[in-house]
Amino acid sequence: MSRLRKTDAARRAEEGYGPDFSEALARGIKIITAFDAEHLQMTLSDVARAVDLPRATARRALYTLGRLGYVESDGKLFRLTPKILTLATAYLNSNLVPRLLQPACERMCREIDASCSVAVLDGAEVVMVARATSVRPITAGLGIGYRLPAFCSSLGRVVLSALAEEELDAFLKALKPAAVTPQTVTDKARLKQLILGVRKRGYALVDQEAEIGFRSIAVPVRRYDGAVIAAMNLGVPVERVSRETMLEIFLPALRSAVESLRNQLI
């Protein structure tokens, strides 16, 4: 068995990983996630730099991913293959939240004529696991798997409001809020007030903090025992729907939709 590099061993100890932690698997996943909109394809050297690994280690990982069909290369540049989508599909097919909430999003989208999304918390972001877009699309590419900062989005503030007090404080302490729009609230004390307000009211209405010209309202998605497992929102361009309409029409529709599914979410 090969020995860990000193830096890897130190990091494992610092981050609290146990003896069964697989460095090889972690490196492979790190390489997969290094590909994004700014890095559609990369050379071996590019990959090694992106994930801070020796070229030889990156080469072995890329070779393995290539043999498994997740990566392809023209001899110089590496890129992900469509097979990588099977990893996301495994989650979507095995988790009740996207399976049950996707039809609900589509139904809400038809009835309200607004974009409807369901998202879960992942670190400092929320990731959409169900999504339906109205006939007037808001942002191209915004779909399942899309991520938003949790602190300034209606979906994010709802799931953050469900955290225990110490968890919320830890989140805010680690947060480095950057303004996404001129309306984005970045003061941590103010953010905590807003999140606690969401907890009290049971919904979040965010107006142009995550995207200029776009406002959304979100409510918690609770499972059968009352635990919050996600958030659902409706969003529209600001010129189409007023805040008052969102509170009077969108909010009751959202609450009815999530309540109808509560007993099915186990």
Secondary structure, DSSP 4 states (H G I P E B T S, - for coil): -PPPPHHHHHHHHHHT--TT--HHHHHHHHHHHH-BTTBSSB-HHHHHHHHT--HHHHHHHHHHHHHTTSEEESSS-EEE-GGGHHHHHHHHHH-HHHHHHHHHHHHHHHHH-SEEEEEEEETTEEEEEEEE--SS-SSTT-STT-EEEGGGSHHHHHHHHTS-HHHHHHHHHH-----SSTT----HHHHHHHHHHHHHHT-EEEESSSSTTEEEEEEEEE-TTS-EEEEEEEEEETTTS-HHHIIIIIHHHHHHHHHHHGGG--
